[in-house]
Amino acid sequence: MQVYKNFLPIVSIILPTYNRKSFLKRAINSVLNQTFKEWELIIVDDGSTDNSFSLINEYIMNYENIRYLRHSNRKPPLSTNAGILSSVGNFITFLGSDDEYKPEHLELRVNFMKKNPHLDFIHGGVEIIGPPYVKDKNDLSKLIHLSECVIGGTFFAKRYVFFELEGFKDLKYSDDSDFFERAQQKYKIAKVDFPTYIYYRDTPDSICSTIE
């Protein structure tokens, strides 16, 4: 499938969004500021009602490697899967619409994978802004520290991993840990420690903040 005229991205970044117009510019600009340039950004709008498109449209009109998908509200796992299916990169990774990358984020990960070709999947390398505790997926009445969790935004893997596992399951909470547990059974995985994914935990209506 040829998507681009004179360009073939190495990394596909999937950015699902729902009513995050006030945060999107920060997220998208952090991708534009990457030292590694061979990427595509696929923004998947999960039925936003805040006119996010007016902001996104400025980017898709000016950057060939930024694409936009929109569908009715289907929640993050299915939006993420839609982005994966539309991607063309050798590697697939993610960005929360209220998070951002430090400039060297992609470069460090691409280089790490090139130096470790036996690996299929890497994760980790995060800076947390806000409360570092989230509800335990096994017992929502308990809190656990994010250092004990996998953070889906930091997943960076070879393309086939996501297709062979058939993407993320439509779960109410912690679809990323479910995906990770399935990946662990089949692939070689490593955790990296360069903290270049900035994870904002202070967004009031995030799933981690509102799940009951």
Order of alpha helices (4+ residues) and beta strands (2+ residues): beta-alpha-beta-alpha-beta-alpha-beta-beta-alpha-beta-beta-beta-beta-beta-alpha-alpha-beta-beta-alpha
